[in-house]
Amino acid sequence: MIFKDVLKERIHHDLGFDFFTKEGSPDATFSVLVKEKAVLCGMIFVPTIVKLVDEEFFLEPLEPAAKPRVHAIRRDGETVGAGEAVAEISGNAEVLLKAERTICNVISELSGIATHVRNQLSAVGGQHSASGESVFLLDTRKDDPLMRSEHKYAVRVGGARNHRAGFYDGILIKDNDISVYGGIRKAIDVRLADSKFLTRIEIEIGKLSDLRLALDDGRVDAILLDNMSPGMLREAVSMITKSGRSYLVEASGIGEYGLKEISETGIGFISLSSLIRKASYIDVSMKALS
């Protein structure tokens, strides 16, 4: 299922199984309004939503009719103020009325994520890892897989980075893998045998003793330090630095510790399921222009 199929399914759940006609419906222009301050996201999907409604859910008119037109006033990633118009959409009124809810829902959901991410980034601004690079926030796979591509797009628009989308674009050796295969070295053996060329391998570490085993093995590309206190993270970063090898170093499961406190430990990345799961929807509406 590609993303257009997901959009079409969202529209289908809104419009049901009926067919629609443009006959007797006037042309109209609608303004898309963001009703609170936000980082705008989702505008790139609006023309596709309108086209899907027009071409997939409406019968072709008996007489030729102009296609709907989308004029973007603001772009994804821009900060918009309360009550600001971000787009104007013109075309057959019935088509636009049927597309209205999906347009508003997508912009509302994705702008909420982008806004939340941008706010979270302010807590780690200016912090650097032990290697001198800026500290980056990462998303996780703890979300709706059917919406994952659009959620990850919103995370990027907000200024954070994407972790792997699934098993197909990155290998993460987790604690369960280590338990199932009887140890760190064997788990790495199994995952390396499955890996494709250019695929990075990361291992989840919860104890400093396990970190020593992973460093002695030396075959992974990234290390995820899970559920560690700031003090343990500093010690882990020191061990990694002294190993003489270059690793991507990520912290997760930071719990009660603040982002700023974690970002000061020398790690390079912090993964947060809350980037998506704790985002609030932004109020978005469409209004017909007289």
C-alpha positions as protocol buffer text, in pm:
chain_id: "A"
residue {
  index: 1
  type: MET
  ca { x: 0 y: 0 z: 0 }
}
residue {
  index: 2
  type: ILE
  ca { x: 153 y: 331 z: -110 }
}
residue {
  index: 3
  type: PHE
  ca { x: 77 y: 662 z: 55 }
}
residue {
  index: 4
  type: LYS
  ca { x: -182 y: 764 z: -207 }
}
residue {
  index: 5
  type: ASP
  ca { x: -374 y: 450 z: -112 }
}
residue {
  index: 6
  type: VAL
  ca { x: -370 y: 562 z: 253 }
}
residue {
  index: 7
  type: LEU
  ca { x: -504 y: 905 z: 157 }
}
residue {
  index: 8
  type: LYS
  ca { x: -772 y: 744 z: -58 }
}
residue {
  index: 9
  type: GLU
  ca { x: -872 y: 518 z: 231 }
}
residue {
  index: 10
  type: ARG
  ca { x: -904 y: 817 z: 462 }
}
residue {
  index: 11
  type: ILE
  ca { x: -1132 y: 986 z: 209 }
}
residue {
  index: 12
  type: HIS
  ca { x: -1330 y: 665 z: 160 }
}
residue {
  index: 13
  type: HIS
  ca { x: -1398 y: 637 z: 535 }
}
residue {
  index: 14
  type: ASP
  ca { x: -1533 y: 992 z: 525 }
}
residue {
  index: 15
  type: LEU
  ca { x: -1745 y: 968 z: 208 }
}
residue {
  index: 16
  type: GLY
  ca { x: -1862 y: 607 z: 228 }
}
residue {
  index: 17
  type: PHE
  ca { x: -1975 y: 396 z: -69 }
}
residue {
  index: 18
  type: ASP
  ca { x: -2194 y: 648 z: -254 }
}
residue {
  index: 19
  type: PHE
  ca { x: -2106 y: 819 z: -579 }
}
residue {
  index: 20
  type: PHE
  ca { x: -2121 y: 1195 z: -625 }
}
residue {
  index: 21
  type: THR
  ca { x: -2199 y: 1426 z: -915 }
}
residue {
  index: 22
  type: LYS
  ca { x: -2095 y: 1781 z: -1000 }
}
residue {
  index: 23
  type: GLU
  ca { x: -2418 y: 1855 z: -1189 }
}
residue {
  index: 24
  type: GLY
  ca { x: -2589 y: 2170 z: -1064 }
}
residue {
  index: 25
  type: SER
  ca { x: -2304 y: 2262 z: -830 }
}
residue {
  index: 26
  type: PRO
  ca { x: -2148 y: 2608 z: -867 }
}
residue {
  index: 27
  type: ASP
  ca { x: -1781 y: 2687 z: -857 }
}
residue {
  index: 28
  type: ALA
  ca { x: -1649 y: 2825 z: -529 }
}
residue {
  index: 29
  type: THR
  ca { x: -1331 y: 2934 z: -357 }
}
residue {
  index: 30
  type: PHE
  ca { x: -1238 y: 2821 z: -8 }
}
residue {
  index: 31
  type: SER
  ca { x: -972 y: 2956 z: 227 }
}
residue {
  index: 32
  type: VAL
  ca { x: -777 y: 2714 z: 448 }
}
residue {
  index: 33
  type: LEU
  ca { x: -723 y: 2873 z: 789 }
}
residue {
  index: 34
  type: VAL
  ca { x: -489 y: 2773 z: 1070 }
}
residue {
  index: 35
  type: LYS
  ca { x: -657 y: 2898 z: 1387 }
}
residue {
  index: 36
  type: GLU
  ca { x: -359 y: 2886 z: 1627 }
}
residue {
  index: 37
  type: LYS
  ca { x: 14 y: 2951 z: 1603 }
}
residue {
  index: 38
  type: ALA
  ca { x: 183 y: 2647 z: 1451 }
}
residue {
  index: 39
  type: VAL
  ca { x: 460 y: 2506 z: 1235 }
}
residue {
  index: 40
  type: LEU
  ca { x: 270 y: 2438 z: 915 }
}
residue {
  index: 41
  type: CYS
  ca { x: 282 y: 2085 z: 774 }
}
residue {
  index: 42
  type: GLY
  ca { x: 71 y: 1886 z: 529 }
}
residue {
  index: 43
  type: MET
  ca { x: 33 y: 2142 z: 252 }
}
residue {
  index: 44
  type: ILE
  ca { x: 212 y: 1918 z: 2 }
}
residue {
  index: 45
  type: PHE
  ca { x: -72 y: 1663 z: 32 }
}
residue {
  index: 46
  type: VAL
  ca { x: -358 y: 1905 z: -37 }
}
residue {
  index: 47
  type: PRO
  ca { x: -347 y: 1896 z: -422 }
}
residue {
  index: 48
  type: THR
  ca { x: -339 y: 1515 z: -415 }
}
residue {
  index: 49
  type: ILE
  ca { x: -635 y: 1497 z: -175 }
}
residue {
  index: 50
  type: VAL
  ca { x: -840 y: 1730 z: -397 }
}
residue {
  index: 51
  type: LYS
  ca { x: -744 y: 1533 z: -709 }
}
residue {
  index: 52
  type: LEU
  ca { x: -837 y: 1200 z: -547 }
}
residue {
  index: 53
  type: VAL
  ca { x: -1179 y: 1330 z: -441 }
}
residue {
  index: 54
  type: ASP
  ca { x: -1241 y: 1481 z: -785 }
}
residue {
  index: 55
  type: GLU
  ca { x: -1128 y: 1185 z: -994 }
}
residue {
  index: 56
  type: GLU
  ca { x: -1202 y: 883 z: -774 }
}
residue {
  index: 57
  type: PHE
  ca { x: -1528 y: 971 z: -598 }
}
residue {
  index: 58
  type: PHE
  ca { x: -1712 y: 1194 z: -848 }
}
residue {
  index: 59
  type: LEU
  ca { x: -1867 y: 1092 z: -1178 }
}
residue {
  index: 60
  type: GLU
  ca { x: -1732 y: 1267 z: -1484 }
}
residue {
  index: 61
  type: PRO
  ca { x: -1963 y: 1558 z: -1578 }
}
residue {
  index: 62
  type: LEU
  ca { x: -2167 y: 1552 z: -1898 }
}
residue {
  index: 63
  type: GLU
  ca { x: -2004 y: 1880 z: -1999 }
}
residue {
  index: 64
  type: PRO
  ca { x: -1630 y: 1950 z: -1966 }
}
residue {
  index: 65
  type: ALA
  ca { x: -1545 y: 2121 z: -1637 }
}
residue {
  index: 66
  type: ALA
  ca { x: -1232 y: 2290 z: -1506 }
}
residue {
  index: 67
  type: LYS
  ca { x: -1022 y: 2099 z: -1256 }
}
residue {
  index: 68
  type: PRO
  ca { x: -985 y: 2232 z: -899 }
}
residue {
  index: 69
  type: ARG
  ca { x: -693 y: 2466 z: -837 }
}
residue {
  index: 70
  type: VAL
  ca { x: -484 y: 2495 z: -519 }
}
residue {
  index: 71
  type: HIS
  ca { x: -297 y: 2817 z: -445 }
}
residue {
  index: 72
  type: ALA
  ca { x: -53 y: 2773 z: -157 }
}
residue {
  index: 73
  type: ILE
  ca { x: -6 y: 3095 z: 39 }
}
residue {
  index: 74
  type: ARG
  ca { x: 230 y: 2941 z: 297 }
}
residue {
  index: 75
  type: ARG
  ca { x: 460 y: 2638 z: 277 }
}
residue {
  index: 76
  type: ASP
  ca { x: 541 y: 2344 z: 501 }
}
residue {
  index: 77
  type: GLY
  ca { x: 794 y: 2432 z: 771 }
}
residue {
  index: 78
  type: GLU
  ca { x: 687 y: 2795 z: 801 }
}
residue {
  index: 79
  type: THR
  ca { x: 555 y: 2927 z: 1132 }
}
residue {
  index: 80
  type: VAL
  ca { x: 206 y: 3068 z: 1089 }
}
residue {
  index: 81
  type: GLY
  ca { x: 0 y: 3283 z: 1321 }
}
residue {
  index: 82
  type: ALA
  ca { x: -348 y: 3227 z: 1462 }
}
residue {
  index: 83
  type: GLY
  ca { x: -618 y: 3286 z: 1202 }
}
residue {
  index: 84
  type: GLU
  ca { x: -375 y: 3295 z: 910 }
}
residue {
  index: 85
  type: ALA
  ca { x: -484 y: 3177 z: 566 }
}
residue {
  index: 86
  type: VAL
  ca { x: -240 y: 2918 z: 428 }
}
residue {
  index: 87
  type: ALA
  ca { x: -413 y: 2829 z: 101 }
}
residue {
  index: 88
  type: GLU
  ca { x: -700 y: 2909 z: -131 }
}
residue {
  index: 89
  type: ILE
  ca { x: -871 y: 2628 z: -325 }
}
residue {
  index: 90
  type: SER
  ca { x: -1104 y: 2694 z: -618 }
}
residue {
  index: 91
  type: GLY
  ca { x: -1325 y: 2457 z: -814 }
}
residue {
  index: 92
  type: ASN
  ca { x: -1655 y: 2273 z: -809 }
}
residue {
  index: 93
  type: ALA
  ca { x: -1815 y: 2344 z: -472 }
}
residue {
  index: 94
  type: GLU
  ca { x: -1933 y: 1987 z: -413 }
}
residue {
  index: 95
  type: VAL
  ca { x: -1584 y: 1845 z: -477 }
}
residue {
  index: 96
  type: LEU
  ca { x: -1428 y: 2089 z: -231 }
}
residue {
  index: 97
  type: LEU
  ca { x: -1696 y: 2031 z: 31 }
}
residue {
  index: 98
  type: LYS
  ca { x: -1628 y: 1657 z: 14 }
}
residue {
  index: 99
  type: ALA
  ca { x: -1252 y: 1712 z: 37 }
}
residue {
  index: 100
  type: GLU
  ca { x: -1275 y: 1961 z: 324 }
}
residue {
  index: 101
  type: ARG
  ca { x: -1255 y: 1728 z: 623 }
}
residue {
  index: 102
  type: THR
  ca { x: -963 y: 1520 z: 493 }
}
residue {
  index: 103
  type: ILE
  ca { x: -768 y: 1836 z: 403 }
}
residue {
  index: 104
  type: CYS
  ca { x: -823 y: 1987 z: 748 }
}
residue {
  index: 105
  type: ASN
  ca { x: -749 y: 1662 z: 932 }
}
residue {
  index: 106
  type: VAL
  ca { x: -419 y: 1602 z: 751 }
}
residue {
  index: 107
  type: ILE
  ca { x: -293 y: 1958 z: 803 }
}
residue {
  index: 108
  type: SER
  ca { x: -414 y: 1953 z: 1164 }
}
residue {
  index: 109
  type: GLU
  ca { x: -243 y: 1625 z: 1249 }
}
residue {
  index: 110
  type: LEU
  ca { x: 87 y: 1691 z: 1073 }
}
residue {
  index: 111
  type: SER
  ca { x: 114 y: 2053 z: 1187 }
}
residue {
  index: 112
  type: GLY
  ca { x: 61 y: 1930 z: 1542 }
}
residue {
  index: 113
  type: ILE
  ca { x: 356 y: 1692 z: 1511 }
}
residue {
  index: 114
  type: ALA
  ca { x: 582 y: 1950 z: 1343 }
}
residue {
  index: 115
  type: THR
  ca { x: 495 y: 2210 z: 1607 }
}
residue {
  index: 116
  type: HIS
  ca { x: 561 y: 1970 z: 1895 }
}
residue {
  index: 117
  type: VAL
  ca { x: 895 y: 1864 z: 1744 }
}
residue {
  index: 118
  type: ARG
  ca { x: 1003 y: 2227 z: 1698 }
}
residue {
  index: 119
  type: ASN
  ca { x: 919 y: 2298 z: 2062 }
}
residue {
  index: 120
  type: GLN
  ca { x: 1114 y: 1993 z: 2182 }
}
residue {
  index: 121
  type: LEU
  ca { x: 1418 y: 2095 z: 1979 }
}
residue {
  index: 122
  type: SER
  ca { x: 1444 y: 2418 z: 2176 }
}
residue {
  index: 123
  type: ALA
  ca { x: 1546 y: 2210 z: 2480 }
}
residue {
  index: 124
  type: VAL
  ca { x: 1858 y: 2073 z: 2308 }
}
residue {
  index: 125
  type: GLY
  ca { x: 1957 y: 2380 z: 2111 }
}
residue {
  index: 126
  type: GLY
  ca { x: 2332 y: 2436 z: 2110 }
}
residue {
  index: 127
  type: GLN
  ca { x: 2423 y: 2100 z: 2268 }
}
residue {
  index: 128
  type: HIS
  ca { x: 2694 y: 1884 z: 2108 }
}
residue {
  index: 129
  type: SER
  ca { x: 2793 y: 1521 z: 2124 }
}
residue {
  index: 130
  type: ALA
  ca { x: 3132 y: 1391 z: 2237 }
}
residue {
  index: 131
  type: SER
  ca { x: 3242 y: 1397 z: 1873 }
}
residue {
  index: 132
  type: GLY
  ca { x: 3154 y: 1766 z: 1843 }
}
residue {
  index: 133
  type: GLU
  ca { x: 2838 y: 1723 z: 1634 }
}
residue {
  index: 134
  type: SER
  ca { x: 2502 y: 1876 z: 1722 }
}
residue {
  index: 135
  type: VAL
  ca { x: 2261 y: 1660 z: 1922 }
}
residue {
  index: 136
  type: PHE
  ca { x: 1966 y: 1544 z: 1711 }
}
residue {
  index: 137
  type: LEU
  ca { x: 1620 y: 1417 z: 1807 }
}
residue {
  index: 138
  type: LEU
  ca { x: 1488 y: 1100 z: 1643 }
}
residue {
  index: 139
  type: ASP
  ca { x: 1141 y: 954 z: 1609 }
}
residue {
  index: 140
  type: THR
  ca { x: 1054 y: 585 z: 1667 }
}
residue {
  index: 141
  type: ARG
  ca { x: 829 y: 316 z: 1517 }
}
residue {
  index: 142
  type: LYS
  ca { x: 580 y: 343 z: 1804 }
}
residue {
  index: 143
  type: ASP
  ca { x: 305 y: 488 z: 1586 }
}
residue {
  index: 144
  type: ASP
  ca { x: 41 y: 388 z: 1330 }
}
residue {
  index: 145
  type: PRO
  ca { x: 233 y: 209 z: 1051 }
}
residue {
  index: 146
  type: LEU
  ca { x: -20 y: 316 z: 786 }
}
residue {
  index: 147
  type: MET
  ca { x: 47 y: 681 z: 870 }
}
residue {
  index: 148
  type: ARG
  ca { x: 420 y: 638 z: 932 }
}
residue {
  index: 149
  type: SER
  ca { x: 544 y: 804 z: 614 }
}
residue {
  index: 150
  type: GLU
  ca { x: 341 y: 1120 z: 671 }
}
residue {
  index: 151
  type: HIS
  ca { x: 428 y: 1125 z: 1042 }
}
residue {
  index: 152
  type: LYS
  ca { x: 797 y: 1094 z: 964 }
}
residue {
  index: 153
  type: TYR
  ca { x: 764 y: 1372 z: 708 }
}
residue {
  index: 154
  type: ALA
  ca { x: 614 y: 1595 z: 980 }
}
residue {
  index: 155
  type: VAL
  ca { x: 902 y: 1507 z: 1213 }
}
residue {
  index: 156
  type: ARG
  ca { x: 1150 y: 1622 z: 949 }
}
residue {
  index: 157
  type: VAL
  ca { x: 954 y: 1940 z: 883 }
}
residue {
  index: 158
  type: GLY
  ca { x: 969 y: 2012 z: 1256 }
}
residue {
  index: 159
  type: GLY
  ca { x: 1349 y: 1983 z: 1245 }
}
residue {
  index: 160
  type: ALA
  ca { x: 1419 y: 1637 z: 1390 }
}
residue {
  index: 161
  type: ARG
  ca { x: 1543 y: 1326 z: 1209 }
}
residue {
  index: 162
  type: ASN
  ca { x: 1391 y: 991 z: 1126 }
}
residue {
  index: 163
  type: HIS
  ca { x: 1497 y: 661 z: 1280 }
}
residue {
  index: 164
  type: ARG
  ca { x: 1431 y: 350 z: 1069 }
}
residue {
  index: 165
  type: ALA
  ca { x: 1083 y: 313 z: 922 }
}
residue {
  index: 166
  type: GLY
  ca { x: 1081 y: -66 z: 951 }
}
residue {
  index: 167
  type: PHE
  ca { x: 1286 y: -384 z: 933 }
}
residue {
  index: 168
  type: TYR
  ca { x: 1366 y: -310 z: 570 }
}
residue {
  index: 169
  type: ASP
  ca { x: 1578 y: 5 z: 611 }
}
residue {
  index: 170
  type: GLY
  ca { x: 1783 y: -58 z: 923 }
}
residue {
  index: 171
  type: ILE
  ca { x: 1875 y: -333 z: 1170 }
}
residue {
  index: 172
  type: LEU
  ca { x: 1830 y: -282 z: 1543 }
}
residue {
  index: 173
  type: ILE
  ca { x: 1945 y: -566 z: 1768 }
}
residue {
  index: 174
  type: LYS
  ca { x: 1720 y: -532 z: 2072 }
}
residue {
  index: 175
  type: ASP
  ca { x: 1728 y: -696 z: 2413 }
}
residue {
  index: 176
  type: ASN
  ca { x: 1486 y: -966 z: 2293 }
}
residue {
  index: 177
  type: ASP
  ca { x: 1716 y: -1056 z: 2004 }
}
residue {
  index: 178
  type: ILE
  ca { x: 2005 y: -1095 z: 2249 }
}
residue {
  index: 179
  type: SER
  ca { x: 1792 y: -1312 z: 2479 }
}
residue {
  index: 180
  type: VAL
  ca { x: 1659 y: -1531 z: 2199 }
}
residue {
  index: 181
  type: TYR
  ca { x: 2003 y: -1598 z: 2048 }
}
residue {
  index: 182
  type: GLY
  ca { x: 2187 y: -1637 z: 2376 }
}
residue {
  index: 183
  type: GLY
  ca { x: 2417 y: -1337 z: 2379 }
}
residue {
  index: 184
  type: ILE
  ca { x: 2543 y: -1027 z: 2207 }
}
residue {
  index: 185
  type: ARG
  ca { x: 2796 y: -1192 z: 1976 }
}
residue {
  index: 186
  type: LYS
  ca { x: 2552 y: -1454 z: 1848 }
}
residue {
  index: 187
  type: ALA
  ca { x: 2276 y: -1195 z: 1795 }
}
residue {
  index: 188
  type: ILE
  ca { x: 2518 y: -983 z: 1592 }
}
residue {
  index: 189
  type: ASP
  ca { x: 2619 y: -1293 z: 1390 }
}
residue {
  index: 190
  type: VAL
  ca { x: 2254 y: -1363 z: 1301 }
}
residue {
  index: 191
  type: ARG
  ca { x: 2168 y: -1005 z: 1204 }
}
residue {
  index: 192
  type: LEU
  ca { x: 2488 y: -957 z: 1003 }
}
residue {
  index: 193
  type: ALA
  ca { x: 2401 y: -1269 z: 803 }
}
residue {
  index: 194
  type: ASP
  ca { x: 2064 y: -1108 z: 717 }
}
residue {
  index: 195
  type: SER
  ca { x: 2197 y: -761 z: 641 }
}
residue {
  index: 196
  type: LYS
  ca { x: 2214 y: -598 z: 301 }
}
residue {
  index: 197
  type: PHE
  ca { x: 2504 y: -397 z: 166 }
}
residue {
  index: 198
  type: LEU
  ca { x: 2502 y: -38 z: 305 }
}
residue {
  index: 199
  type: THR
  ca { x: 2255 y: -131 z: 583 }
}
residue {
  index: 200
  type: ARG
  ca { x: 2363 y: 2 z: 922 }
}
residue {
  index: 201
  type: ILE
  ca { x: 2335 y: -213 z: 1233 }
}
residue {
  index: 202
  type: GLU
  ca { x: 2253 y: -75 z: 1578 }
}
residue {
  index: 203
  type: ILE
  ca { x: 2250 y: -260 z: 1910 }
}
residue {
  index: 204
  type: GLU
  ca { x: 2043 y: -180 z: 2217 }
}
residue {
  index: 205
  type: ILE
  ca { x: 2246 y: -171 z: 2539 }
}
residue {
  index: 206
  type: GLY
  ca { x: 2103 y: -139 z: 2890 }
}
residue {
  index: 207
  type: LYS
  ca { x: 2410 y: -221 z: 3102 }
}
residue {
  index: 208
  type: LEU
  ca { x: 2770 y: -105 z: 3095 }
}
residue {
  index: 209
  type: SER
  ca { x: 2890 y: -466 z: 3107 }
}
residue {
  index: 210
  type: ASP
  ca { x: 2697 y: -537 z: 2786 }
}
residue {
  index: 211
  type: LEU
  ca { x: 2842 y: -222 z: 2631 }
}
residue {
  index: 212
  type: ARG
  ca { x: 3192 y: -360 z: 2695 }
}
residue {
  index: 213
  type: LEU
  ca { x: 3097 y: -682 z: 2511 }
}
residue {
  index: 214
  type: ALA
  ca { x: 2960 y: -486 z: 2215 }
}
residue {
  index: 215
  type: LEU
  ca { x: 3268 y: -265 z: 2199 }
}
residue {
  index: 216
  type: ASP
  ca { x: 3499 y: -565 z: 2216 }
}
residue {
  index: 217
  type: ASP
  ca { x: 3302 y: -722 z: 1928 }
}
residue {
  index: 218
  type: GLY
  ca { x: 3324 y: -400 z: 1725 }
}
residue {
  index: 219
  type: ARG
  ca { x: 3096 y: -498 z: 1436 }
}
residue {
  index: 220
  type: VAL
  ca { x: 2797 y: -268 z: 1486 }
}
residue {
  index: 221
  type: ASP
  ca { x: 2767 y: 86 z: 1350 }
}
residue {
  index: 222
  type: ALA
  ca { x: 2551 y: 244 z: 1619 }
}
residue {
  index: 223
  type: ILE
  ca { x: 2481 y: 197 z: 1989 }
}
residue {
  index: 224
  type: LEU
  ca { x: 2147 y: 267 z: 2155 }
}
residue {
  index: 225
  type: LEU
  ca { x: 2189 y: 334 z: 2527 }
}
residue {
  index: 226
  type: ASP
  ca { x: 1851 y: 244 z: 2674 }
}
residue {
  index: 227
  type: ASN
  ca { x: 1702 y: 347 z: 3010 }
}
residue {
  index: 228
  type: MET
  ca { x: 2026 y: 489 z: 3147 }
}
residue {
  index: 229
  type: SER
  ca { x: 2065 y: 773 z: 3396 }
}
residue {
  index: 230
  type: PRO
  ca { x: 2267 y: 1080 z: 3291 }
}
residue {
  index: 231
  type: GLY
  ca { x: 2558 y: 950 z: 3499 }
}
residue {
  index: 232
  type: MET
  ca { x: 2552 y: 611 z: 3324 }
}
residue {
  index: 233
  type: LEU
  ca { x: 2526 y: 780 z: 2986 }
}
residue {
  index: 234
  type: ARG
  ca { x: 2837 y: 987 z: 3056 }
}
residue {
  index: 235
  type: GLU
  ca { x: 3029 y: 675 z: 3158 }
}
residue {
  index: 236
  type: ALA
  ca { x: 2904 y: 489 z: 2851 }
}
residue {
  index: 237
  type: VAL
  ca { x: 3007 y: 774 z: 2620 }
}
residue {
  index: 238
  type: SER
  ca { x: 3352 y: 775 z: 2782 }
}
residue {
  index: 239
  type: MET
  ca { x: 3388 y: 400 z: 2721 }
}
residue {
  index: 240
  type: ILE
  ca { x: 3281 y: 441 z: 2357 }
}
residue {
  index: 241
  type: THR
  ca { x: 3524 y: 728 z: 2302 }
}
residue {
  index: 242
  type: LYS
  ca { x: 3812 y: 533 z: 2455 }
}
residue {
  index: 243
  type: SER
  ca { x: 3737 y: 233 z: 2230 }
}
residue {
  index: 244
  type: GLY
  ca { x: 3898 y: 421 z: 1942 }
}
residue {
  index: 245
  type: ARG
  ca { x: 3614 y: 334 z: 1703 }
}
residue {
  index: 246
  type: SER
  ca { x: 3353 y: 572 z: 1563 }
}
residue {
  index: 247
  type: TYR
  ca { x: 2991 y: 491 z: 1656 }
}
residue {
  index: 248
  type: LEU
  ca { x: 2660 y: 670 z: 1627 }
}
residue {
  index: 249
  type: VAL
  ca { x: 2547 y: 698 z: 1989 }
}
residue {
  index: 250
  type: GLU
  ca { x: 2178 y: 723 z: 2072 }
}
residue {
  index: 251
  type: ALA
  ca { x: 1990 y: 750 z: 2401 }
}
residue {
  index: 252
  type: SER
  ca { x: 1634 y: 628 z: 2450 }
}
residue {
  index: 253
  type: GLY
  ca { x: 1396 y: 563 z: 2738 }
}
residue {
  index: 254
  type: ILE
  ca { x: 1503 y: 882 z: 2912 }
}
residue {
  index: 255
  type: GLY
  ca { x: 1203 y: 867 z: 3148 }
}
residue {
  index: 256
  type: GLU
  ca { x: 1193 y: 1137 z: 3411 }
}
residue {
  index: 257
  type: TYR
  ca { x: 1512 y: 1305 z: 3293 }
}
residue {
  index: 258
  type: GLY
  ca { x: 1481 y: 1623 z: 3089 }
}
residue {
  index: 259
  type: LEU
  ca { x: 1598 y: 1656 z: 2730 }
}
residue {
  index: 260
  type: LYS
  ca { x: 1852 y: 1922 z: 2821 }
}
residue {
  index: 261
  type: GLU
  ca { x: 2005 y: 1704 z: 3094 }
}
residue {
  index: 262
  type: ILE
  ca { x: 2032 y: 1405 z: 2858 }
}
residue {
  index: 263
  type: SER
  ca { x: 2168 y: 1617 z: 2571 }
}
residue {
  index: 264
  type: GLU
  ca { x: 2457 y: 1731 z: 2793 }
}
residue {
  index: 265
  type: THR
  ca { x: 2593 y: 1376 z: 2842 }
}
residue {
  index: 266
  type: GLY
  ca { x: 2782 y: 1355 z: 2512 }
}
residue {
  index: 267
  type: ILE
  ca { x: 2538 y: 1136 z: 2318 }
}
residue {
  index: 268
  type: GLY
  ca { x: 2464 y: 1229 z: 1957 }
}
residue {
  index: 269
  type: PHE
  ca { x: 2096 y: 1135 z: 1925 }
}
residue {
  index: 270
  type: ILE
  ca { x: 1791 y: 1108 z: 2150 }
}
residue {
  index: 271
  type: SER
  ca { x: 1499 y: 895 z: 2028 }
}
residue {
  index: 272
  type: LEU
  ca { x: 1153 y: 986 z: 2154 }
}
residue {
  index: 273
  type: SER
  ca { x: 824 y: 814 z: 2078 }
}
residue {
  index: 274
  type: SER
  ca { x: 662 y: 1126 z: 2226 }
}
residue {
  index: 275
  type: LEU
  ca { x: 760 y: 1331 z: 1919 }
}
residue {
  index: 276
  type: ILE
  ca { x: 455 y: 1179 z: 1753 }
}
residue {
  index: 277
  type: ARG
  ca { x: 250 y: 1029 z: 2035 }
}
residue {
  index: 278
  type: LYS
  ca { x: 232 y: 1342 z: 2250 }
}
residue {
  index: 279
  type: ALA
  ca { x: 169 y: 1592 z: 1972 }
}
residue {
  index: 280
  type: SER
  ca { x: -161 y: 1781 z: 1986 }
}
residue {
  index: 281
  type: TYR
  ca { x: -378 y: 1850 z: 1684 }
}
residue {
  index: 282
  type: ILE
  ca { x: -380 y: 2206 z: 1549 }
}
residue {
  index: 283
  type: ASP
  ca { x: -719 y: 2368 z: 1482 }
}
residue {
  index: 284
  type: VAL
  ca { x: -764 y: 2402 z: 1104 }
}
residue {
  index: 285
  type: SER
  ca { x: -1074 y: 2497 z: 905 }
}
residue {
  index: 286
  type: MET
  ca { x: -1191 y: 2571 z: 549 }
}
residue {
  index: 287
  type: LYS
  ca { x: -1422 y: 2865 z: 488 }
}
residue {
  index: 288
  type: ALA
  ca { x: -1606 y: 2956 z: 167 }
}
residue {
  index: 289
  type: LEU
  ca { x: -1518 y: 3302 z: 39 }
}
residue {
  index: 290
  type: SER
  ca { x: -1818 y: 3514 z: -56 }
}
